[in-house]
Amino acid sequence: MKDIELKPTKAELSFLNLAYARFYKLFDIITSDTFFSLDKTNRFFYIKDIILVYSELLSYEPISYEIMLIKKSRPPMEAEISKDLLKFIRNILTHFPLFTYWNEVWINKELVNWSKCNGYINSFLQKYSGHKQVKYRIWIAKQFKMIYIDINFPDMYDESKIFLKDIISEKKGVIFLCFIMKKILDSQLMYPDTNS
């Protein structure tokens, strides 16, 4: 019988420690009361970084299992937002490093397919264009407030510009995404029992 490989492996543990530390540091910065008083280009740097770190963590197999569980047990589209939408945003930010702030980011079919036609951004837009709007609310405990967020998929995927800000807003949208990402990552953590 083959040995069962335990998770995380030594290599995974090294990466996970670094990635989780970076994610939580960025999370604290972005969800602070002063974040949106920063210059829009500085904000964009932090937003890009947290999405890039999270996207790399999606490769960790137990996180994929968590997203599969969410797909079966949570409200519609939560799993898709936790993975597909964030991966879509990550790919835009990585493959089109042409913009300096959130509200400036746009793509269209021509731009997406400038070098290859079967990439992730293209597949995402083909799948989700025309999808109905998704509405969420999330409780921000440290601010004692509820935020409401709309995710708007483009009506069409053609040569018209699709702005990232029209899919999800910078302020409420990024805060929402941060909490969605954190919820997924927290699922892999064990907290000490404070009752013993």
N, C-alpha and C positions, 0 to 999 in steps of 0.2 A: 504494500500500500504506500502510495506516495505521501511525503510529508505535506501537511496542509500549511500553506503560506499564511501566516498571521498578518493582519493589517493593523497598523501601518508597518511596512518594511523599514529597515534602517534608512534607506535613501528617501523614502516617502516622509519619514519622520523629520529628517533634516529639512526637507522642503516645506513641509507643513508648519514647522515651528517658525521659519522665516516668513512664510506667506501669511500665516495667521497674525503674527505680530505686526506686519505691515498693514494688513487689512484693518485691524482694530485701531491702529494709530490713525489711519486715514478716516475711518468711521468717526472717531472722536472729533477730528478736525471738522469734517463735513457737517456733522450734526450739532456742532457747537452753536451757541446763540450769535456768534460774530461772523460765522463763515460767509454769509451772503453780503457782508459789508466789505469783503475783499474785492479787489479788482477782478473783472470777469475773466481775464486771462489766467490769473492765479487760481481762481476757482476751477477753471477748465483743467488745469494741470492735476489738481487733486482728484477731480471727478474721473478723468481718464485713468489715473493710476489705480483708483479703487476698483474700477470695472476691469482693468487688465489683470490685477491680482486675483480677483474673484474668478475671472474666466479661466485662468490657469488652474485654480483649485477645482474647477468642474471636471478636470481630468482624473481626479481621485475617485476611484470606483465607489466607495461607500457614499459619496455625495450624489453620484448618479442614482444609486438606490433610493436615497432620500427623495430625490425629485420624482422618481417613479411612484413612490408612496403618496406624495402630494397629489399627483395626477389622479390617483384613485380615491383620495379621501378629502381633498380640500375643494374650495369653490372653483368653478370653471376658470380656466386660463391661468391659475396661479403657477402651476408647474411650467407652462409655456413662457410666462414672464420670467420665472426664476432661471430658466435656461435659454430658450430660443431668443427672446427679446434682448436679454443682456448680451448674448453672444453676437447678435445682430449689431448692437451698438458698439461692442468691442471691435468687431470687424470693420465697421465704418471708421472708428477712431484710429485703428491700426493701419488700415490700407489706404486711408485718405487723410494723411497727416498734414492737411492743407489749410486747416482752420485754427483760429486762436481762441474762440469762445463758443459756448454751447449754442446760442441762438443763431450763429453764423453757419453751422454745419448743415449741408444739404447734399443730396445725391439725386441722380435720375438714372434711367435705364442705360443711357449711353455711357455715362461716367462709370457706373457699376461694371459694365461689360467691356471696358476699354482694353483689357488685356486677356480676359477669359470669360466665357459665358456661363459657366456652371459653378460659380462660387457660392458661398454661403449667403451673402447679401442678396444675390439674385434669387436663390431658392426661397429665402425667407419672404421676400416681397411677392414672389409668385404665389406663395402659400397664403399669406395673410392680407394682401391687398383686397379691399372690399369687406374685410371682416368687421363685424359690428364693434362699436366702441365698448371698452371695458371700464367699469367704474369700481373704484376701491375706496376704502377708508382705512385709516390706520391710526391707532392711538399712540401719541408720543408722550410717554409717561413723565419724562423729566421736564417737559414743558406744559404738562397738564392740558393737552389739547388734542383734538381729533383733526387730522387733515384728510381732505377728500381729493382724489386724483382721478383724472380721465386719461385713458390710453387710447389714442386715436390712430387706427391703422389707415394708411393712405387709401383713398377711394380707388385710385388706378395706379398702375406701375407702367409709366411710359416716359416720354421725354420731359415731362413737367418736373420741376424741382420738388423734391420731398424734403422738407426741413425736419430735422430731428426735434426741434422745439414744438412742431405741430403734432408729433407722435406722442411726446411726453415732455412736459414743461421742465425747465431747469430747476426751479426752486422746490416746489412740492414734489415734482417727479423724481428728482435725484434723491431727495430725502426718503421717499417711498422705496425707491430701488435699493438704497442703502439698508433699510430695515428688512426688505425681502432677502437680500444677500446675507445679512447677518443671521437671519432666522435659519437659513439653509446651513450656514457654517456652524452655528451654535449646535445644530443637531448632532454634530460629531464630537461634542465636548461632554465630559462628565464633570459635574460640579460636586464638590465635597458635601457630604450630608451634614447640615448644620444642626440637625436635631439630636445627634448622638454626642 
